[in-house]
Amino acid sequence: MSRRKERTPAQLAVLAQAGEKAKIVIAERVKLNELQKTVPPEPVSEDPPPPPTLEPVSVSENEDKEPRLTRHEVGEMIQSQLPSPKYHYINGMYIKIK
């Protein structure tokens, strides 16, 4: 035999509020579905839009005045901006760095 747990008045009040909110949401959903049925669908055009054209770009236009950074230099910049770690993981333990 299974025993049902009795609900407290506070729990019953919360369930009642949730039920009222659910009824409102369901009513709004029904209204939206009816509205979609009454609005005629937009006609679909037969011919698709033309594909975008790509213009060739010369290499000299893409070059910046500043020299480019290597991956190593970018990594160093990121590491320098990050805060230093307060703990190191050594032999299965975290050791605090002073």
C-alpha positions in Angstrom: 0.0 0.0 0.0 1.2 3.4 -0.8 0.7 6.3 1.6 -0.1 9.8 0.2 1.7 12.6 1.9 -0.7 15.3 3.1 -0.2 18.7 1.6 0.0 21.8 3.8 -2.3 24.8 3.3 0.7 26.8 2.0 1.5 24.1 -0.6 -2.2 23.9 -1.6 -2.2 27.7 -2.1 0.9 27.6 -4.3 -0.7 24.8 -6.4 -3.9 26.8 -6.8 -1.9 29.8 -8.0 0.1 27.7 -10.5 -3.2 26.2 -11.8 -4.6 29.7 -12.4 -1.4 30.8 -14.2 -1.6 27.6 -16.3 -5.2 28.4 -17.3 -4.2 31.9 -18.4 -1.3 30.6 -20.5 -3.5 27.9 -22.1 -6.1 30.5 -22.9 -3.5 32.8 -24.5 -2.1 29.9 -26.5 -5.6 29.0 -27.8 -6.1 32.7 -28.9 -2.8 32.7 -30.7 -3.6 29.4 -32.5 -7.0 30.8 -33.6 -5.4 34.0 -34.8 -2.9 32.0 -36.9 -5.8 30.1 -38.5 -7.7 33.3 -39.5 -4.6 35.1 -41.0 -4.0 33.9 -44.6 -0.5 32.7 -45.2 1.8 35.0 -47.1 2.3 34.0 -50.8 5.7 32.4 -51.5 7.6 34.0 -54.4 8.5 31.5 -57.1 12.0 32.8 -58.0 14.6 32.8 -55.3 16.7 35.9 -54.7 19.9 36.1 -56.6 23.0 34.9 -54.8 25.3 37.6 -53.5 28.3 38.4 -55.7 31.8 38.2 -54.3 34.2 40.9 -55.3 37.9 39.9 -55.3 40.0 41.8 -52.8 43.7 42.4 -53.3 46.1 41.3 -50.6 47.6 44.8 -50.3 44.2 46.2 -49.1 44.1 43.7 -46.2 47.5 44.5 -44.8 47.6 46.7 -41.7 50.2 49.3 -40.9 51.1 47.4 -37.7 53.0 44.1 -37.9 51.0 41.0 -37.2 51.4 39.0 -34.0 52.3 35.4 -33.8 50.2 32.8 -31.9 52.9 32.7 -29.2 52.9 36.5 -28.8 49.1 36.5 -28.5 49.2 33.7 -25.9 51.8 35.7 -23.9 49.6 38.8 -24.0 46.6 36.8 -22.7 48.6 35.2 -19.9 49.9 38.6 -18.9 46.4 40.0 -18.6 45.1 37.1 -16.5 45.4 37.2 -12.7 48.1 35.0 -11.4 46.9 31.7 -9.9 46.6 31.6 -6.1 46.9 27.8 -5.9 49.0 25.2 -7.7 47.9 21.6 -8.1 50.9 19.4 -7.0 50.8 15.7 -6.2 47.0 15.6 -5.9 46.8 18.6 -3.6 46.2 22.3 -4.1 49.1 24.4 -2.6 48.5 28.1 -1.9 51.0 30.5 -3.4 52.1 33.4 -1.3 
